Amino acid sequence: MYLRKDLIKPRIYQEVIFARCKEINSLVVLPTGLGKTLIAQMIADYRLSKYGGKILMLAPTKPLALQHRESFVRLFDVPVEKVNILTGEISPNKRSEIWRKSIIITATPQTIENDLVVGRISMEDVSLLILDEAHRAVGNYAYVYIAREYMRQAEHPLILGLTASPGSSEEKIKEIVKNLHIKHIEVRNENSPDVKPYIQGIKLNWVEVELPELYKEVRKLLREMLRGALKPLKEAGLVSSYSADLPKKEVLEAGRKINAEVARGNYGIGRLMLYQAMAMKLHHAIELLETQGLSTLAAYLRKLHHEAKGGKTKSANILMEDARMKKAIYLLNQARELGLDHPKMDRLFELIENQMNQKPNSKIIVFTNYRDTSKKIAAEINKRGFKAVRFVGQANRVKDKGMNQKKQKEVLDLFSRGTFNILVATSVGEEGLDVPEVDLVIFYEPVPSAIRSIQRRGRTGRHMPGKVIILMAKGTRDEAYYWSARRKEKVMFATLRKVEDMVKREKQSSLLGFVRRKEEV
């Protein structure tokens, strides 16, 4: 036995999932914060005890891989020098040496894929492959190649995929199941009978705000411009309508169709790419106006202005020269002079103040899709006498430096210790990283994705009652995104049950075939 039983206390559902998944390739779908990693470690302990060899756990980012290594070091009775992390920052020769001497390895998938491609490592003695954030196992993502090679090379293979949400599309879930050679699926949500006793109630509220008249006037101008850009695309049969409510997905698809036609030699249709580019830019501007506010929209319009001035894109030049855009910018400048920001801002600060008055040592996470918005929110919270820190990705933007992985970890440690109370996070705070439990989660805007919505909510209500508040501007994309995420989540669980039944039928059919072949012999 390698797992230190004195340090863990598995819950009933973890014991059940462990028992069902320890000998068969499995996908475990379990909400954020309910101990997927412990289940993986229980199976790792069983596999090492039975087969020996190595355990390989993959995670999409270095901080997450590092976090998993620390967890194995803490809970496993294995010499610390035999529990290692492999990332691209380590030289290839050094990686080979670490691989040979290790019993437990956590790694980023790209690193393992590269080492497998050149034959630097062999997976023959890996008795368990754990894939965290398994919903990524689609297309050309490294998990797909690694799983295939593992099943080909390993003497005693077992794959365990872990995710809070594999997505709502049946095709995607089936692709994950196929790519990871899954033969069994374990699904739990907050309402599962064996999970419910361990989850404190999460109180979900949405708070609606009304856009100011001046915002509505700007929106009217931008929507009129969008209809104009969409009309030639509709006339060419590339989109279903030139309504300003046409989903962005259709506009993106129109771009793919145009590129495909041009690649076939139909160069005449290429002129429509200008209208598609204009439509995409206007779509984005309207979304920022409706869901974010002045500072984020102003930053985007400045970017378009620079593109137009520098002659970079014809679409930006046409948009910025349009009289309606000039009027929109004039109205936005008026709004700034009047101190008229998005009404969600004031409501957000009100919610934070109420929470901090009720419980001064509260921990709060504010999620927002945009870095410009996160900068504005953090600055305004700090002006009000509270302590807020941004948590963003690694990429550097104009006048906005990204956070490297070391800095991300440092920020989370400070938040855990209560050095500051409020974390303002972009999507980097949603997936994988061990964000501490909090009293309140606020979505500055809803997200139209089942995966992201589940991951955001999972930051509260693990050990104590938590609150989730979603801010929405009435009659805008906010409402559409909220209902889209809810619908996709319901579809996801229904689809998972359907795929689960399919996998069971295939397993039974395979077993019957085996029995028949034996009888014939």
SVG drawing of the C-alpha trace seen along z (x, -y; Angstrom):
<svg xmlns="http://www.w3.org/2000/svg" viewBox="-35 -65 56 91">
<polyline fill="none" stroke="black" stroke-width="0.4" points="0.0,0.0 1.4,-3.4 -1.5,-5.8 -1.4,-7.0 -4.8,-6.0 -4.2,-8.0 -4.4,-11.2 -7.5,-10.5 -11.1,-9.9 -12.8,-8.8 -16.5,-9.6 -19.0,-6.9 -19.3,-8.0 -15.5,-8.1 -15.3,-4.5 -18.0,-3.4 -16.4,-5.1 -13.0,-3.6 -14.4,-0.1 -16.0,-0.4 -13.1,-2.0 -10.0,-0.3 -9.9,2.4 -11.6,0.8 -10.9,-2.3 -13.3,-4.9 -14.4,-8.5 -15.4,-10.1 -17.6,-13.2 -17.8,-14.8 -18.4,-18.5 -15.5,-20.7 -14.3,-20.4 -15.7,-16.9 -12.5,-15.0 -11.8,-13.6 -8.1,-13.7 -8.5,-11.5 -10.3,-8.9 -7.4,-8.9 -5.0,-8.5 -6.9,-5.6 -6.8,-3.8 -3.1,-4.7 -2.4,-3.0 -4.3,0.1 -2.5,0.3 0.9,-0.2 0.2,2.5 -1.0,5.0 1.2,4.3 4.0,2.1 5.5,-0.1 4.7,-3.8 1.7,-6.1 1.4,-9.0 -0.9,-11.8 -1.4,-14.5 -2.8,-18.0 -3.2,-20.8 -1.0,-23.4 2.2,-23.4 0.7,-24.8 -1.9,-22.1 0.7,-19.4 2.8,-20.8 -0.3,-20.9 -0.9,-17.2 2.8,-16.3 2.5,-18.1 -0.6,-16.1 1.1,-12.8 4.2,-13.7 1.9,-14.6 -0.4,-11.5 1.9,-8.7 4.5,-6.8 7.0,-7.0 10.5,-8.6 10.1,-12.2 12.8,-11.8 10.6,-9.2 7.7,-11.6 8.4,-14.1 7.0,-16.6 7.9,-16.7 7.4,-19.9 9.0,-21.4 11.2,-23.6 13.3,-20.5 15.9,-19.5 15.1,-16.3 18.1,-14.3 17.1,-15.3 13.5,-14.3 14.7,-10.8 16.6,-10.4 13.7,-11.6 11.3,-9.2 13.5,-6.2 13.9,-6.8 10.3,-7.9 7.4,-5.9 4.9,-8.7 5.1,-11.3 2.8,-14.3 3.3,-16.2 1.9,-18.5 0.6,-16.5 2.7,-18.3 5.9,-17.2 4.9,-13.6 3.7,-13.7 7.0,-15.1 9.0,-12.5 6.8,-9.6 7.1,-10.8 10.9,-10.7 11.0,-7.5 12.6,-9.1 10.3,-7.3 8.4,-4.0 5.0,-3.5 5.3,0.2 5.5,0.2 2.9,-2.5 0.1,-0.8 -2.2,-3.8 -2.7,-6.8 -4.7,-9.6 -6.0,-12.4 -7.2,-15.5 -9.6,-17.9 -10.4,-14.9 -12.9,-17.0 -9.9,-18.3 -9.3,-14.8 -10.7,-15.9 -9.2,-16.8 -5.4,-16.9 -5.0,-17.6 -2.0,-15.6 -4.2,-13.4 -5.5,-11.7 -2.1,-10.5 -0.9,-9.7 -3.9,-7.5 -3.5,-5.6 0.2,-5.0 -0.4,-4.0 -2.9,-1.4 -0.5,0.0 2.6,0.0 1.5,0.7 1.7,4.2 -1.1,3.5 -3.0,0.5 -5.7,-1.4 -7.0,-4.9 -8.8,-7.2 -10.3,-10.4 -11.4,-13.1 -13.7,-16.1 -16.3,-18.3 -18.1,-18.6 -17.3,-16.9 -19.6,-19.4 -23.1,-19.2 -22.6,-17.8 -23.2,-14.1 -20.6,-14.0 -18.0,-15.5 -18.7,-13.1 -18.6,-10.2 -15.3,-11.5 -13.8,-11.7 -15.0,-8.2 -13.5,-6.8 -10.2,-8.7 -9.6,-7.6 -10.8,-4.0 -13.4,-4.4 -15.4,-1.3 -17.2,-2.7 -18.6,-6.1 -19.3,-7.3 -21.5,-10.5 -22.4,-12.5 -23.9,-15.9 -24.9,-18.0 -28.2,-16.2 -26.9,-12.6 -28.1,-10.8 -24.6,-9.7 -23.1,-13.2 -25.9,-15.4 -25.0,-14.8 -21.5,-16.2 -22.6,-19.4 -23.8,-22.4 -26.6,-24.2 -25.4,-26.6 -27.9,-29.5 -28.1,-30.6 -29.5,-34.1 -29.5,-36.2 -29.6,-40.0 -31.0,-42.0 -30.0,-45.6 -31.4,-47.9 -29.1,-49.5 -29.1,-53.4 -30.9,-55.1 -27.6,-56.5 -26.3,-52.9 -29.5,-51.9 -29.0,-54.7 -25.4,-53.5 -26.6,-49.9 -29.2,-51.0 -26.5,-52.6 -24.2,-49.6 -27.1,-47.1 -28.0,-49.1 -24.4,-48.9 -24.4,-45.2 -27.5,-44.6 -25.9,-46.5 -22.8,-44.2 -24.8,-41.0 -27.1,-41.9 -24.6,-40.9 -23.8,-37.7 -27.6,-36.9 -28.0,-37.7 -25.1,-35.3 -26.8,-32.5 -24.0,-32.5 -26.2,-33.3 -29.8,-32.6 -30.8,-36.3 -29.4,-39.8 -31.0,-40.4 -28.7,-41.9 -29.6,-39.0 -28.0,-36.5 -25.7,-34.3 -22.0,-35.0 -21.5,-31.3 -23.3,-31.8 -21.0,-34.7 -17.9,-32.7 -19.3,-29.8 -19.8,-32.3 -16.1,-33.1 -15.2,-29.4 -17.5,-29.0 -15.9,-31.9 -12.4,-30.6 -13.3,-27.2 -14.8,-28.6 -11.7,-30.8 -9.5,-27.7 -11.5,-26.0 -10.7,-28.8 -13.9,-30.8 -12.1,-34.1 -15.2,-36.2 -16.8,-35.3 -13.6,-36.6 -14.9,-40.1 -17.6,-39.1 -14.8,-38.5 -14.8,-42.2 -18.5,-42.2 -17.9,-39.1 -15.0,-40.9 -17.1,-44.0 -19.9,-41.9 -17.6,-40.1 -16.2,-43.4 -19.6,-44.9 -20.9,-41.8 -18.0,-42.0 -18.6,-45.8 -22.3,-45.2 -21.4,-42.4 -19.0,-44.6 -21.5,-47.4 -24.3,-45.2 -22.3,-43.0 -19.2,-44.8 -19.3,-48.6 -17.5,-51.8 -13.9,-51.0 -13.8,-47.6 -15.7,-48.9 -13.5,-52.1 -10.4,-49.9 -11.7,-47.8 -12.7,-50.9 -9.2,-52.3 -7.8,-49.1 -10.0,-49.4 -9.0,-53.1 -5.3,-52.1 -6.0,-49.3 -7.8,-51.8 -5.1,-54.5 -2.3,-52.1 -4.1,-50.8 -4.0,-47.2 -7.5,-46.2 -10.0,-47.6 -12.9,-46.5 -11.8,-48.6 -11.2,-51.6 -14.7,-51.4 -16.3,-51.0 -14.4,-53.9 -15.2,-56.2 -19.0,-55.5 -21.0,-58.5 -23.0,-56.2 -19.8,-54.9 -18.6,-58.5 -21.9,-59.4 -21.7,-56.3 -18.2,-57.3 -19.5,-60.9 -22.3,-59.4 -19.8,-57.1 -17.6,-60.1 -20.7,-61.9 -21.4,-58.9 -17.9,-59.0 -18.1,-62.7 -21.4,-62.0 -19.7,-59.1 -22.2,-56.7 -20.7,-53.2 -22.4,-49.9 -25.1,-49.5 -23.6,-46.1 -20.6,-47.9 -22.6,-49.6 -24.6,-46.5 -21.4,-44.5 -19.9,-46.8 -23.2,-46.8 -23.1,-43.0 -19.5,-43.0 -20.2,-45.6 -23.2,-43.7 -21.2,-40.4 -18.2,-42.1 -20.5,-43.8 -22.2,-40.5 -18.8,-38.7 -15.7,-40.8 -13.3,-37.9 -15.4,-36.6 -13.6,-35.3 -15.2,-36.4 -14.4,-35.5 -15.6,-37.7 -15.4,-36.0 -15.3,-38.1 -14.6,-37.1 -12.5,-40.1 -9.1,-41.3 -10.0,-45.0 -13.1,-44.5 -11.1,-42.6 -8.6,-45.5 -11.4,-48.1 -13.3,-45.9 -10.1,-45.3 -9.1,-49.0 -12.6,-50.1 -12.9,-47.6 -9.5,-48.7 -10.7,-52.3 -13.6,-51.4 -11.2,-50.1 -11.4,-46.4 -8.4,-44.2 -8.8,-42.8 -6.2,-41.1 -6.5,-40.1 -5.9,-36.6 -5.3,-36.4 -3.6,-34.2 0.1,-34.3 -0.3,-36.1 0.9,-39.7 -1.5,-42.3 -0.9,-45.9 -0.2,-47.8 -1.3,-44.7 1.3,-42.1 0.2,-38.5 0.8,-36.5 3.4,-33.7 2.6,-30.4 4.8,-31.2 2.9,-34.4 -0.5,-32.7 0.4,-30.2 1.6,-33.0 -1.7,-34.9 -3.7,-31.8 -1.6,-31.1 -2.1,-34.7 -5.9,-34.4 -6.0,-31.1 -4.2,-32.7 -6.6,-35.6 -4.0,-38.3 -6.7,-39.7 -10.4,-38.9 -11.4,-39.3 -10.1,-37.5 -11.0,-39.0 -10.5,-36.2 -10.8,-35.6 -11.3,-32.1 -7.9,-31.0 -9.5,-30.7 -12.2,-28.3 -10.3,-25.2 -8.2,-22.9 -6.3,-25.2 -7.1,-24.6 -8.8,-27.8 -9.7,-28.0 -13.3,-27.6 -15.2,-30.9 -18.3,-32.4 -19.5,-34.2 -19.0,-33.7 -20.2,-36.5 -20.4,-36.1 -20.0,-39.6 -21.6,-38.1 -23.2,-34.7 -21.2,-32.3 -22.9,-30.3 -20.9,-27.2 -22.0,-24.3 -18.3,-23.4 -17.4,-27.0 -20.6,-27.5 -20.1,-24.3 -16.5,-25.1 -17.3,-28.6 -20.1,-27.5 -17.9,-24.7 -15.8,-27.3 -18.4,-27.6 -20.5,-25.3 -18.0,-22.5 -17.9,-22.5 -20.2,-25.3 -23.3,-27.0 -22.2,-29.2 -23.8,-31.8 -23.6,-32.3 -24.8,-35.5 -25.1,-36.1 -25.3,-39.7 -27.4,-40.2 -28.4,-43.2 -32.1,-42.9 -32.8,-42.3 -29.2,-41.7 -26.8,-38.8 -26.4,-38.3 -29.9,-36.7 -29.3,-34.6 -26.0,-33.3 -27.5,-32.5 -30.3,-30.4 -27.9,-28.8 -25.7,-27.5 -28.6,-26.2 -30.0,-24.4 -26.6,-22.9 -26.1,-21.7 -29.4,-19.8 -28.6,-18.4 -25.1,-17.4 -26.4,-15.1 -29.1,-13.6 -26.4,-13.0 -24.0,-11.5 -26.7,-9.0 -27.3,-8.1 -23.6,-7.6 -23.2,-5.7 -26.0,-3.3 -24.3,-2.9 -20.9,-2.1 -22.7,0.5 -24.4,2.1 -21.1,2.3 -19.4,3.9 -22.1,6.5 -22.1,7.2 -18.3,7.6 -18.6,9.9 -21.3,12.1 -19.1,12.3 -16.2,13.5 -18.3,16.1 -19.7,17.4 -16.2,17.6 -15.1,19.6 -18.1,22.0 -17.3,22.5 -13.7,23.5"/>
</svg>
